[in-house]
Amino acid sequence: MKTLTRAQLLAALTTLRTETTEEPLLGGTVTYRELSAAARQQANDAAVAAGGAGDPDNALYRAIVVQLGVIDPATHEPLLSGEDVEALRNGRERVIDRLAFQILKLSEALPADLKSGDHPIDAG
């Protein structure tokens, strides 16, 4: 096995994966980008701030995940802005849950992924 250079390691750790899937509930395709550690922390912090540590605002968390993770396939920039979060929070729950699930799956940030013992800092 080869030893990675600093540049190769940094590229491997900072290049976020993307995926495009057909979303029948929306009638078209959606392109997702893996969440960065900072983006996931942003969503977590907002949910805890809105609902409290013992009862985070899950609707807000999912809305932010969707806002940050759904991207334009041509530019790779988010399709939605921070101004859209409140509309998402009050939008179609089933569809927003589906999109958030796809993004968290791509990010390997589903509860089963984080509780597996592979990520000790997230195991709590």
N, C-alpha and C positions, 0 to 999 in steps of 0.2 A: 504494500500500500504506500502511496506517495505521501510525502510530507507537504502540507499546504503552506504556501507563502502567506505572508500577512495580507496581501491584496486578495488572494484567493479566498482566504478565510473570511475577510470582511465582506467580500461580495456574496459569499454563501450565506452569511448571517444577516445581511441587510437587503437582499433582493427578495421582495415580497411576491409570492405566487399569485397568479390570477386564474380564473376559471369562468367559462361561459356555459350557462345551462338554459335549457328550455324551461320556462315557467308557465305551465298551463293556466294557473289561476290569474296570470297577467296577460296571457295571449301573446307571448313573445319570449325573446331571450334576454337574459340579464347577465352582465359580467360582474364578477366579484373579485375583490382583492383581499388577500390575507391581511389581518390586522397586525399592525406593529405593536410592540410592547407598550409604547406610549399611547397609542390609540385605545388599546384595551383598558389601560389604566385610566384614561380620560373618561371612558364610559362607566367604569366601576366607580370612580370618584364622584361623578355626577349622580349616579343612582343612589349611592350612600348619602350624599349631601341632601338629596331630595326626600329620601325616605327614612334615613337613619341607619345606623350600623346593623341593627337587628331586623330591619324591615326595608331593605333597599327598594327603590322604585324600579321594578323589573320592566315595566312598559317603557320607561325612559331609557333604561339600559339597552333594550332591543332597538329602540328608535335611533339611538346614537350609533349602535353597531351597524344598522342599515345605512344611515347617513354616511358613515365613514367607509363602509365596505362595498357599496354599489358604485361602480365606476363606468366612465365612458370608455368603450373598448378602443377608441381611436387615440384619445389623449391620456388615458389612464388616470384621469382626474375624477374626483367624486362627482356624480351626477346631481347629488342633492347637497344643499348647504345647511349650515347650522340653523338657519331660519326655518328650515323644513322640519326640524326635530319635533316641534309641538304638534304639527299636523300628522306626522308619523305616529306619534304617541297616542293620538286619538283616531288613528286610521283603522284599516281592516286588520284585526288582530291575527287572523289565520294566515294571511299573506305576509304580514310583517314578521310573524314568528317563523314562517318558512324561510324568508330571506335571511333573517338573523341566524337561523340554524345553519344555512348553507355557508355563511361567512365564518361562523364559529367553527364549523367542521373543517373548512379550508385552513383556518388558523390553528387547528388542533387545540382549540380552547373550549371544547365541550366539557361538561362536568366530569365525565368518565376519563377524558384525557388528562385533566388536571388533578384527579384524585388517584391516578394509577401508580404513584410512587416515582414516576419518571421526572417530575418537576417538583422537587422538595419545597421550593419557595411558594408554590401554589397549593400545597397539599392540605392546607388548613381549611 
